[in-house]
């Protein structure tokens, strides 16, 4: 347990090499807590294949499989849910949906309530269903998690529900309602801070504002989100923040600076093979090319964005690509 504590301390400080080395030693006896923490660390730092392997190792443990106590069910639920998240990041939505459905059903079947893990599975099942364009089913899952958290949840857990409801409003195109949810999440986190949730809420707040054409305050929110994500080594979060900077700079008429941020976003997404991130970066680069008068290059980049978007199945990205396509069509040759 001392090695695991050391690994978590290094991970929190952003010492990736030392954290990985300590985690590698901590899992040698197959401890499920160490495997769970190591898998989450690898997922958050973009090493998705290794994260999948660690979760599979936990689920294949015959001793854990034979147990039906709440602790064992919680470990199994968590690993299934994390695998579902990884497949969603890679655009493999059928696998993601199936794993997250199993995670939810595993948690529900527990003889003793494991509501925190159930809510985590419900949240992520809902996020995958949003991508599969099943918003009504997704919102039902988010509302179930929110209802459970009203009874037992900390401010941090209520913030997670607010973020998910904000994402569902983004999917439905109600950006003002989404903005209110992200602001609500930030209020919850003021007295119960969590870096990952705060970065997600700040990014959501910035994006919902930008989608309403409002740049006021966005830069500060993006800068805070980027700083947090860089500190905790969240590669997807860093990619999102740079993409938001590119959107802001395009809105402000600064395509050269926007291009720099879009390229960083693309690089980060390539490392983690994040289909939505790659599609967003290609779309932003198409917008940059169009702003500079390069319509041919913009069309080529938009085709690339469409390929990634098809894999990511992101309705918001599809909407962005369609709007850019209309502008390019109007511009002619």
C-alpha positions as CSV (number, residue, x, y, z in Angstrom):
1,X,0.0,0.0,0.0
2,X,3.0,2.3,0.6
3,X,4.0,2.0,-3.1
4,X,0.5,2.8,-4.2
5,X,0.4,5.9,-2.0
6,X,3.7,6.9,-3.4
7,X,2.5,6.4,-7.0
8,X,-0.7,8.5,-6.3
9,X,1.4,11.3,-4.8
10,X,3.7,11.4,-7.8
11,X,0.7,11.4,-10.2
12,X,-0.9,14.3,-8.3
13,X,2.4,16.2,-8.6
14,X,2.7,15.5,-12.3
15,X,5.8,13.4,-12.0
16,X,4.8,10.9,-14.7
17,X,7.9,8.7,-14.9
18,X,8.1,8.2,-11.1
19,X,4.3,7.6,-10.8
20,X,4.4,5.0,-13.6
21,X,7.4,3.2,-12.0
22,X,5.7,3.2,-8.6
23,X,2.4,2.0,-10.0
24,X,4.2,-0.8,-11.9
25,X,5.6,-2.1,-8.6
26,X,2.3,-1.6,-6.7
27,X,0.4,-4.0,-9.1
28,X,2.8,-6.9,-8.9
29,X,0.6,-8.8,-6.4
30,X,-2.5,-8.1,-8.5
31,X,-4.0,-5.7,-5.9
32,X,-7.3,-4.5,-7.4
33,X,-7.0,-1.0,-5.9
34,X,-3.6,-0.6,-7.4
35,X,-4.7,-1.9,-10.8
36,X,-7.7,0.4,-10.7
37,X,-5.6,3.5,-9.9
38,X,-2.9,2.6,-12.5
39,X,-5.5,2.0,-15.2
40,X,-7.1,5.4,-14.5
41,X,-3.7,7.1,-14.5
42,X,-2.8,5.5,-17.9
43,X,-6.1,6.5,-19.3
44,X,-5.9,10.1,-18.2
45,X,-2.4,10.4,-19.6
46,X,-3.4,9.0,-23.0
47,X,-1.9,5.5,-22.8
48,X,-5.2,3.9,-23.7
49,X,-3.9,0.4,-24.8
50,X,-2.1,0.0,-21.5
51,X,-5.2,1.2,-19.6
52,X,-7.4,-1.4,-21.3
53,X,-4.9,-4.1,-20.5
54,X,-4.8,-3.2,-16.8
55,X,-8.6,-3.2,-16.6
56,X,-8.7,-6.6,-18.4
57,X,-6.2,-7.9,-15.9
58,X,-8.4,-6.9,-13.0
59,X,-11.5,-8.4,-14.5
60,X,-9.7,-11.7,-15.3
61,X,-8.7,-12.2,-11.7
62,X,-10.5,-15.5,-10.6
63,X,-10.5,-14.5,-7.0
64,X,-12.2,-11.2,-7.7
65,X,-14.7,-12.8,-10.1
66,X,-15.8,-15.2,-7.5
67,X,-16.5,-12.5,-4.9
68,X,-19.9,-10.8,-4.7
69,X,-19.3,-8.4,-1.9
70,X,-19.8,-4.7,-2.4
71,X,-16.1,-3.9,-2.7
72,X,-15.5,-6.5,-5.4
73,X,-18.6,-5.4,-7.3
74,X,-17.4,-1.8,-7.1
75,X,-14.0,-2.8,-8.6
76,X,-15.6,-4.7,-11.4
77,X,-18.1,-1.9,-12.2
78,X,-15.3,0.7,-12.2
79,X,-13.2,-1.4,-14.6
80,X,-16.1,-2.0,-17.0
81,X,-16.9,1.7,-17.0
82,X,-13.3,2.8,-17.6
83,X,-13.1,0.4,-20.5
84,X,-16.3,1.9,-21.9
85,X,-14.8,5.4,-21.6
86,X,-11.6,4.3,-23.4
87,X,-13.6,2.8,-26.3
88,X,-15.7,6.0,-26.5
89,X,-12.5,8.1,-26.8
90,X,-11.4,6.0,-29.7
91,X,-14.8,6.3,-31.4
92,X,-15.7,2.6,-30.8
93,X,-19.2,3.4,-29.6
94,X,-20.8,0.0,-29.9
95,X,-18.1,-1.5,-27.6
96,X,-18.4,1.5,-25.3
97,X,-22.2,1.2,-25.1
98,X,-22.0,-2.5,-24.3
99,X,-19.4,-2.2,-21.6
100,X,-21.1,0.7,-19.9
101,X,-24.5,-1.1,-20.0
102,X,-22.8,-4.0,-18.3
103,X,-21.2,-1.7,-15.8
104,X,-24.6,-0.2,-14.9
105,X,-26.3,-3.6,-14.6
106,X,-23.4,-4.9,-12.5
107,X,-23.7,-2.0,-10.1
108,X,-27.5,-2.4,-9.9
109,X,-27.2,-6.1,-9.1
110,X,-25.0,-5.5,-6.0
111,X,-26.5,-6.9,-2.8
112,X,-25.4,-3.7,-1.1
113,X,-25.8,-0.3,-2.7
114,X,-22.6,1.1,-4.4
115,X,-24.2,4.3,-5.5
116,X,-21.0,6.2,-6.2
117,X,-19.9,3.6,-8.8
118,X,-23.4,3.3,-10.1
119,X,-23.5,7.0,-10.8
120,X,-20.1,6.9,-12.4
121,X,-21.4,4.2,-14.8
122,X,-24.7,6.0,-15.4
123,X,-22.8,9.2,-16.2
124,X,-20.6,7.6,-18.8
125,X,-23.3,5.4,-20.3
126,X,-25.2,8.6,-20.8
127,X,-22.2,10.3,-22.5
128,X,-21.9,7.4,-24.9
129,X,-25.6,7.4,-25.7
130,X,-25.3,11.2,-26.5
131,X,-22.7,10.3,-29.1
132,X,-24.9,7.6,-30.5
133,X,-27.6,10.3,-30.9
134,X,-29.9,8.9,-28.2
135,X,-30.3,12.1,-26.2
136,X,-33.6,11.2,-24.5
137,X,-32.1,7.9,-23.1
138,X,-28.9,9.8,-22.1
139,X,-30.8,12.5,-20.2
140,X,-32.8,9.8,-18.3
141,X,-29.5,8.3,-17.1
142,X,-28.1,11.7,-16.1
143,X,-31.2,12.5,-14.2
144,X,-31.1,9.1,-12.4
145,X,-27.6,9.8,-11.3
146,X,-28.5,13.3,-10.3
147,X,-31.5,12.0,-8.2
148,X,-29.2,9.5,-6.4
149,X,-26.7,12.2,-5.7
150,X,-29.4,14.4,-4.1
151,X,-29.6,11.8,-1.3
152,X,-25.9,10.9,-0.8
153,X,-23.8,13.1,-3.1
154,X,-21.1,15.6,-2.1
155,X,-20.8,19.0,-3.8
156,X,-18.2,17.3,-6.0
157,X,-20.6,14.6,-7.1
158,X,-23.4,17.1,-7.7
159,X,-21.0,19.1,-9.9
160,X,-20.5,15.9,-12.0
161,X,-24.2,15.7,-12.6
162,X,-24.5,19.4,-13.5
163,X,-21.6,18.9,-16.0
164,X,-23.3,16.0,-17.6
165,X,-26.7,17.8,-17.8
166,X,-24.8,20.7,-19.4
167,X,-23.3,18.4,-22.0
168,X,-26.8,17.0,-22.8
169,X,-28.0,20.6,-23.3
170,X,-25.1,21.3,-25.6
171,X,-26.0,18.2,-27.6
172,X,-29.6,19.6,-27.9
173,X,-28.3,23.0,-29.0
174,X,-29.5,24.9,-25.9
175,X,-26.3,26.6,-25.2
176,X,-27.7,29.1,-22.7
177,X,-29.1,26.3,-20.6
178,X,-25.8,24.4,-20.9
179,X,-23.9,27.5,-19.7
180,X,-26.1,27.7,-16.6
181,X,-25.3,24.1,-15.8
182,X,-21.6,24.5,-16.1
183,X,-21.7,27.7,-13.9
184,X,-23.7,25.6,-11.4
185,X,-21.0,23.0,-11.4
186,X,-18.3,25.6,-10.8
187,X,-20.3,26.9,-7.8
188,X,-20.5,23.4,-6.3
189,X,-16.7,22.9,-6.7
190,X,-15.7,26.1,-4.9
191,X,-15.9,24.4,-1.5
192,X,-15.1,20.8,-2.7
193,X,-12.5,21.2,-5.3
194,X,-11.6,18.5,-7.9
195,X,-9.1,19.3,-10.7
196,X,-10.7,17.1,-13.4
197,X,-14.2,18.4,-12.8
198,X,-13.2,22.0,-12.5
199,X,-11.3,21.8,-15.8
200,X,-14.3,20.1,-17.5
201,X,-16.7,22.7,-16.1
202,X,-14.5,25.6,-17.2
203,X,-14.1,24.2,-20.7
204,X,-17.8,23.6,-20.9
205,X,-18.5,27.2,-19.7
206,X,-16.1,28.6,-22.3
207,X,-17.5,26.5,-25.2
208,X,-21.2,27.2,-24.4
209,X,-20.4,30.9,-24.4
210,X,-18.4,30.8,-27.6
211,X,-21.3,28.9,-29.3
212,X,-23.5,31.8,-28.4
213,X,-21.0,34.2,-30.1
214,X,-19.9,35.6,-26.7
215,X,-16.1,35.9,-26.2
216,X,-16.4,37.8,-22.9
217,X,-14.8,35.8,-20.1
218,X,-13.9,32.9,-22.4
219,X,-10.2,33.5,-22.4
220,X,-10.0,33.4,-18.6
221,X,-12.0,30.2,-18.4
222,X,-9.9,28.5,-21.1
223,X,-6.6,29.6,-19.5
224,X,-7.7,28.2,-16.1
225,X,-8.8,24.9,-17.8
226,X,-5.5,24.6,-19.7
227,X,-3.4,25.3,-16.6
228,X,-5.2,22.6,-14.6
229,X,-5.1,20.0,-17.4
230,X,-1.4,20.6,-18.0
231,X,-0.7,20.2,-14.3
232,X,-2.6,17.0,-14.0
233,X,-1.2,15.7,-17.3
234,X,-4.7,15.2,-18.9
235,X,-3.8,15.1,-22.6
236,X,-7.4,15.1,-23.8
237,X,-8.2,18.1,-21.6
238,X,-5.2,20.0,-22.9
239,X,-6.3,19.2,-26.5
240,X,-9.8,20.6,-25.8
241,X,-8.4,23.8,-24.2
242,X,-6.2,24.5,-27.2
243,X,-9.2,23.8,-29.5
244,X,-11.2,26.3,-27.5
245,X,-8.4,28.9,-27.8
246,X,-8.5,28.4,-31.6
247,X,-12.3,29.0,-31.7
248,X,-11.9,32.1,-29.6
249,X,-9.1,33.5,-31.8
250,X,-11.1,32.8,-34.9
251,X,-14.0,34.7,-33.4
252,X,-11.7,37.6,-32.7
253,X,-10.2,37.5,-36.2
254,X,-6.8,36.2,-35.4
255,X,-6.4,33.1,-37.7
256,X,-2.6,32.8,-37.4
257,X,-2.8,32.5,-33.6
258,X,-5.8,30.2,-34.0
259,X,-3.8,27.9,-36.3
260,X,-1.0,27.5,-33.7
261,X,-3.5,26.4,-31.0
262,X,-5.3,24.1,-33.5
263,X,-2.0,22.4,-34.4
264,X,-1.2,21.8,-30.7
265,X,-4.7,20.3,-30.2
266,X,-4.2,18.0,-33.2
267,X,-0.8,16.8,-31.9
268,X,-2.3,16.0,-28.5
269,X,-5.2,14.1,-30.1
270,X,-2.9,12.1,-32.3
271,X,-1.0,10.9,-29.3
272,X,-4.2,9.6,-27.6
273,X,-5.9,8.6,-30.9
274,X,-8.9,10.6,-29.9
275,X,-11.3,10.7,-32.9
276,X,-13.3,13.7,-31.7
277,X,-10.2,15.6,-31.0
278,X,-8.7,14.9,-34.4
279,X,-11.9,15.8,-36.1
280,X,-12.2,19.1,-34.2
281,X,-8.6,20.0,-34.9
282,X,-9.1,19.3,-38.7
283,X,-12.3,21.4,-38.7
284,X,-10.6,24.3,-36.9
285,X,-7.7,24.2,-39.4
286,X,-10.3,24.3,-42.2
287,X,-11.8,27.4,-40.6
288,X,-8.3,28.9,-40.4
289,X,-7.6,28.1,-44.1
290,X,-10.9,29.7,-45.1
291,X,-10.2,32.8,-43.0
292,X,-6.9,33.2,-44.9
293,X,-8.6,32.8,-48.3
294,X,-7.4,29.2,-48.9
295,X,-10.7,27.6,-49.9
296,X,-9.1,24.6,-51.6
297,X,-7.1,23.7,-48.5
298,X,-10.1,24.4,-46.4
299,X,-12.1,21.8,-48.4
300,X,-9.4,19.2,-48.1
301,X,-9.2,19.8,-44.3
302,X,-12.9,19.6,-44.0
303,X,-12.9,16.2,-45.8
304,X,-10.4,15.0,-43.2
305,X,-12.5,16.4,-40.4
306,X,-15.5,14.5,-41.8
307,X,-13.7,11.2,-41.7
308,X,-12.8,11.6,-38.1
309,X,-16.2,12.9,-37.2
310,X,-17.8,9.9,-38.8
311,X,-15.8,7.7,-36.4
312,X,-16.3,10.0,-33.3
313,X,-20.1,10.3,-34.0
314,X,-20.2,13.8,-32.3
315,X,-23.4,15.7,-33.2
316,X,-21.7,19.0,-32.2
317,X,-18.8,18.4,-34.5
318,X,-21.1,17.3,-37.3
319,X,-23.0,20.6,-36.8
320,X,-19.7,22.6,-37.0
321,X,-18.6,20.8,-40.2
322,X,-21.9,21.4,-41.8
323,X,-21.8,25.1,-41.1
324,X,-18.3,25.4,-42.5
325,X,-19.3,23.4,-45.6
326,X,-22.2,25.9,-46.2
327,X,-19.7,28.8,-46.1
328,X,-17.4,27.0,-48.5
329,X,-20.2,26.3,-50.9
330,X,-21.2,30.0,-50.8
331,X,-17.6,31.0,-51.5
332,X,-17.5,28.9,-54.7
333,X,-14.0,28.3,-56.1
